[in-house]
């Protein structure tokens, strides 16, 4: 889970800004202004950003960049504190991104940043969201209400075979997504010590509507083995509604000062409905021919999700813990099924066991954290493609076992060393649709990850940082036929920092390491992939007033 908390409006005027420029004409501009409208009572914050860059991949056939991009965001916040007990925050944001098509290239080519394909395509996203957070603080409890709405619209096209073959001429998708949510939370006061508690309720309603989602076939479609005539379009319209309701609570108790016991329980009810789905074959000059038509297909489920955590603190600098937590992803309906049998998928359930320690030594100059975990997962939700290249989720059982080590050291004032090492053994233990996959590694789950950073910040303002990031073998298909071998990249940053400004030179992937972020097998074209960013460098300026 990633929880993003935006900076709140301030009671003092504050202006921040940053400008960055690098190779590939990479431009990044950010600014914000915050301050009081009524001192100590009503505050505002306005912020925004704009970015653009040329593409990393060049289509030599059309002599154009494939994946150039540009976009901007804007956010406005208004905070009202009418008294010590009340805190009200209104938040509104908007974003608009326009990017090139998916930069797939044939794996193994001499230059991973060159391609030849019929057209480049595009990827567009616009969204707007609003939220209202109302918090009330009482000496005996705290109450928080969060009401939120988000609407997004996406549209993309790209060359489905990423080649000059007139086969999968275009892959199309247009989608609208609307989400409304309401959360109500009541908690113990902040100064509660031995006994802390939380209770709440959550409601969410979402609707996804897609139109003209599918494929267009060219004259060479037979070379790809698809049973569709040249010039045809295999398209689909779909509407999915999902409703989630949850009640949850958690209590923490300290029977003795060193020991904290925490227990939680969440009740969740989910209903997903495929309101309508129509897949049709469209031929030039002919009326649409319906291939699949589905409606009112539901997946309903209720679940109880317990959690148990024990923490023991030997002293203020050493703590060990253990946890048993029930994991869950609700069942649902697929957006692009080819048959009624593939229209639904089951709930994913797991037991997540973890033990670990968190510690600080030598007057906080050395920190060591260690965790070991084991997660058996039932009905793991695997994203795959059916025989008509429809994107569907199917279920399989998996086992995930691993360990993580984090180190932080400050041997000298201003000098920080940060390191991390992770190992995971994630494999399929049962795959109902294909026994050959049992024992294979999970996709997008490298067996090894590591990072090392050395950073120095001098009293005179000099700043320097060098970091190493690496990963082990990563598989991209459940049959483990496509993989990325182990790789590592090196980044660096050098700058000078004043009281309210900083100037930096940066370089990422200094040695121009080639590695694949995403890949798939597409017979008979071969293996296609999207490579990570090549070496990039530039200059950045930051200021705060």
N, C-alpha and C positions, 0 to 999 in steps of 0.2 A: 504494500500500500504506500502511496505517495500522498502526503498531506501538504498542500501548498498554502502558506499563510502570507498574504500580502501585507506590506508595511502600512500601518494605520496612519490617518491624518494626525498631524502634530499641533501642539498648542503654540509653537513658535514657527516663524517663517523659515522655510528651508527650501533651497533649490539645489537639485542635483542634475548632473548631465554627464554623458560619456559619448565619445566618438571613436570609432575604430575603422581602420581601412587596411586591407591586405591584398595579396595576389588574388587572381580571378575577379578583380574589381569588387572585392567583398567589402561592402559598406554596412556599418551597424551604428545607428544613432538612437540614443535613449535620453529621456529627460523627465523630470518630475518637479512639481511645485506643491508645497504644502504649507498650511498656516491656519490661523484662527480667523473666523468670521465674527464671532463674539468671543472675547477672551475667556478662557477656562470653561466654555460651554459648547460652542459650535465650531467645528473645524472642517477643513476640506483637504483633499489631495487630488491632483490631476497628474496623470503619467501617460507616457506613450513611447512607442518605438517604431523605427522603420529600418528595414534591412533589405539588401539586394546583393546578388552576386551572379557571375557567369557560371555556366555549368562546368562540372568536372569531366563529363563525357561528351565527346564530339562525334556527331553523326557525319562521317566523311562522305556519305552518299549525297546528303542534302547540304553539306557544308554549314551545319548549324549545331549549336549546343543543344543537348537533349534535356538537361536537368537544371537550366537556369531558374532563378527564383527571385521573388520580391514580395514584400508584404508589410503590413503595419498593424499595430494594435493601439488601442486607447482605453483608458480606465479613469473613471471618476468615482470618488468616494466622499461621503458626507457623514461625519460623526457628530452625534448630539449627546452631550452628557448633562442632562437637566439637573441632576443631583448626584450625590455620592453613590446612591443605590442603582441608578439607571445608566446604561451605556447602549446607545442605539447607533448602528452602522448600516448605511445604505451604500450598496456597491453596484456599479454598472460598468460593463466592458464590451468592447467590440473588436473583432479581428477580421482581417481580409488578407488572404495569401493567394498568390498566383504562381504556380511552379510549372516547370516542364514535365514531360512524361517520365514514367519509371525508367531509370537508366540501366536496363538489363543488357548485358553483353554476354557473349559466349565465353564460358570459363576456359582457361588455358590459352587464350589468345596472347600474342606477344605484347600487345598494348591493351591493358584492361580499360583504358579510358578513351577508346575509339570503338565505334560501332557503325554498322551499315544496316539501315532499316528504312522501310517505306515512308514512315512519317514519325514525328516525335511525340505528338500528343500533348496533354496538359493535365494538371492537377490543381483544382481550385477549392478553396475553403473560405466560407464566411460564417461568422457566428456572432451572436450577441447573448449576453447573460446578465441577469439582475439577481441580487440577493438582499435580504433584509435580516439583520441579526439584532435581536433584542435581548439584552442581558440584565437581570435584576439580582442584586446581591443583598442578602439578609444576614444578620448575624448568625442564624442557624442553618441557612441553606443558600444555594445559588440556583437560579433558573435561567435557562437560555433557550431561545427560539430562533431557528434559522429557516427562512423561507427562500427558496431559490427556483429560478427558471432559466433554462438554457435552450436556445435554438441554434442549430447548425445546418448548413447546406454544403454538400460536397458534390463535386463532379469531376470525373477524370476519364481520359482516353489514353491508350498507349498501344503500340504495336505488339500484339499478343505473341508473335513468334520471334520478335526482336531480330529480324533478318530481312533480306531483300525478297524472300519468298512471298508471293502474293497468296498467303494462306490465312492465318488469323489476322485479317487486315486491321481490325480494331477491337479492343476490349473496352466496353462502355459501362459507365455507372453514373447515375445521378441519384442522390439520396437526401431526404430531409429528416432531421432527427429533433424531436421536441421532448424535453424532460422537465417535469415539475417535481419538487421534493419539499417535504416539511419535516423538520426534526424538532422535538421538544425534549429538553434535558434538564434534570434536576440533580444537584450534587450537594455533597456535604460542604461546609465552609472551608476556605483555603487553609485556615489555621488548625483544622482537625488533625489530630496526631495519631492516636492509637486506633481509631475506628474511622474509616473513610468509606463513602458509598456513592453510587451513581445509579440513576434509573432514567429510562427514557423511552421514547417511541419514535418511529421513523416511517414515513410514507413516501413512495415514489411512483410516479406514473410517466411512462415514456411511450412514444410512438415513432416508428421508423417507416418511412414511405420511400420506395425506390421505383424508378421508372426507366424503361429502355436499358435494363441492366443485362448485359450479355456480350455476344460476339457477333462480328461481321466476318464473313468468309469470302476470300478472294478466289481467283481462278485456279490457284494451286492448292486448294484445300485438301484434295485427295492425297497429296504428299504427306499430310499430317495424320491421315487415317481417320478423319471425322466423316460420318455418314451424312454430310449435308452438301447440297449442290452449290456450285460457284455462284457468288452474288447473293446468297441467302444471309439472313440475320436470325440468330437464335437469341431471342430477347425475352425478358420477363418483367412483369410489374408485380410489386409485392407491398403489403402493408402488415406490420406486426405491432401489436400493443402488448405492453408488459406492465404489470402492477405489482409492487412489493410493499408489504407491511411488516413491521418488526417491532417487538417489545424487548427491551434488554435491561439488565441490571448487573451490578458488580459491587462487591464489598471487599474491603481490605482490613485486616485486623492484626494488631501486634500483641500477641500474648506475653511476649517479653520484648525488651527494647531492640534486641538484635534480630528478631524473627518477624517477618511479615508474610501473612498468608492471604492470598487473594483467590476469590471464586467468582465466576461470572456465568450468566446464562442468557442466551439470546433465542427468542422465538421468532422465526421468519416464515412468512407465507408469500408465495410467489405464483403469479398466474401469467403465462405467456400465451398469446393467441395469434395464430396466423390467420388474420382476418380474411385475406384473399391473396392468392398467388396464381398467376397466369403466365405460363411459358408458351411462346408461340413462334412459329417459323414464318418469316416474312420474305417473300420473293418480290423482286422489282416488278411492278405492274400487276401484282396479284393480291387478293385479300389475305389477311393473316390466317394461318392454319394453326389451331390450338394443339399443342403437344401435351401439356399438363395443366389441369385446372383444379385448384384446391381452395377450400374455404372453411373457416370456423374449426381449425385444428388447435386444440389446447394442450398445454402442459401445465399441470398444477402440482404444487408440492408445499408441505409444511415441514419444518425442521426445528429441532431443539439442539442448540449448539453450546455445550458447556466448556468452561475453561478453568484450569487450576494452576496456580503459580505459587511457588514458595521461594522466598528470598531470605538468606541469612547473612548478616553483616558482621564479620569478625571484628572489624574496626572501621573507622570512617573511610579507610582506603582499600578495603578488601571485602568483596561481596560475592557470594556464590548463589546460583539460582537454578531452579528446575521448573519446567512447565509441561503441561499436557493440555492441548487445545484442539478442539474439534474444528476441522476446516471444511468449507462447503462452498460450492458454486451451484446455483440453482439450475434446474433443467430449463430447456427452452425449445424454441422452434428455429429451424434454419431458414435463412433468407432466400436461398436459391436451391431448393431441392429439385431432384429430377423425378422422384416418385413419392408417393405418400409414405412409404417405409422410411425414407431418408429425411422426412420433414421434421422430425423431432430428435432430441438427444436427452439423455438422462442426467440426473443430478450427480455432481462430483463430490465425493466425501473422503475425508482423510482424518487420521489421528496424527497430530504433530507433536513429537516428543523432543525436548531440548533441555540440555544442561549446559551450564557455562559459568564463567567467572568474569568479574570486572574489577580491575585493581589499579592503584596508583602508588608509586614508590618514589623514594628519594625526593621528598618535598614536591611531589607532582612533576618531577622532571622525567619520569618514566611511567608510561601507562601500558598495561597489557590486558587485553580482552580475549577470551577464548570461548567458543561455542561449538557443541557437537549436537547433531540433530538426526532424526530418523522420521521419515514421513511416508508410510504406506498409503497409497491413494487408490480408491475404488472408483471406477468409471471416470478416469481422467479424460478431460475433454480435449480431443485432438482435432485441429483444423486440417482438413484435407480437401481433395477435389474428387468429384464423381466422374463418371465416364463422359459427361458433357461439359466438363470443366466448371461445373457449379461448385462454389465454395460451401462446404458443409462441415459440421462438427460431428464426429463419432466418438464412441467411448472405448476406453481400454484401461487396464489396471497397470499401475506403475509403482515402483519403489524408489525413494529418494533418500540417500544417506550421505552425510558429509560433515565437514568441520570448517570453521573459520577462525583465523587468528589475526588480531589487530595489534599493532605496536605504535607507540608514539613516544618520542624521546626529545628532550631539550638539553643536550650536553653543555651548551653555552647559551648565554642570554642572546636571544634573537635567532638562534639556529634551531630549526625544527626538522626532525626526521620522522616521516610517517610511512608505515609499511602495512600491507595486508596480504593475506594468503588464504585462498579458499579452495577446498577440494569437495567434489560432489560425484557420487556414483548414482546416476539417474537412469533407470532402464525399465523397459516394458516387461511386466511379469505375466500379462495375459492380453491378447489382442484378438477379440472374437472374430474379426473379419479376415485375419491372416496370421496363422500360427507361426509363419516364418519370421515375424517381427518380434517374437518373444525373445528376450535377452538383448535386443537392440537398445541403443542409447536414445534418450529423448532428444527431440529436435531443439535447437537453440539453447542447449544446456551444456556449455563447455565443462570438461571434467576438472579443469584447473583455471583459476583466475588469480592474478597477483598484481600488486602495485607498490611502487617505492617512490617517495618524493623527498627531496632535500631542499629546504627553503631557508633563506637567510634574510633578515630584515635588520639593518644597522641603525644605530641612533642617528646617524647623519642623514638617513633617508634612502640609502641604497637598498634595493630589493632584488633578490634573485631566487629562481626556483627551477629545478630540473626534476622531471618525473618520468617514470617508466610504468607502462601499463601493458599487461599481457594476458593471454588466454590460451588454454590448451585446445585439444581437438573439439570442434563443433560440427554437429551433423544437422543437415537441413531437411532430410526426408526420413520418414519412419522406417524405411528399408535400409537406412544408413548408406545409401548409394552415393550421396553428394555430401562432401565435408570440406571444412576449412582446417588445414593443419595448424599446429601451434604457431603463434606469432607474438610479437611485441612491438610497441611503438614508443618513441621518446618525444616528449614535449619540453619546451623551455620558455622561461619568461624572465625578462630583465627590465628593471625600471628604477625610477626615482619617485619618492613619495614626500610631499610637503604636508603642511598641517591640514589643508583642505583640497589637495589635488594630487594626482599621480600620473606619470607618463611611463608607458611600458612598451617594450618590444617583445613580440611573442613569435614562437614558431612551434607548430604542431606537426607530429609525424615527421620529424627532422630527416630521417633516413629514407623517407618516401616508401615505406613498407607497403606492400600490396597484400590486402586481406579482404575476404568476402564477408559482408554483413547479412546478406540474404541470398538464397539460391533455391532452384527447383530443377527437377528433371522434366524435360519436354520432348519425348520421343516423337518423331525421329530427328528433331532439330538438335538435340543434345542437352547439355546442362547449361542453364542460364543463371547469371548471378548479378548482384549489385555490389560493387566494391566500396570499401570504406574510403573516406576522403584521402586524397594524396597529401603530399607535403604542403602546408599552408603557412604563411607568415604575414606579419603586419605590425601596425603601431596602434596603440590605444591611449586615449586621454580621458581621465575622470576628474570631476570637480564637484565640490559640495560647498554651498554657501548658506 
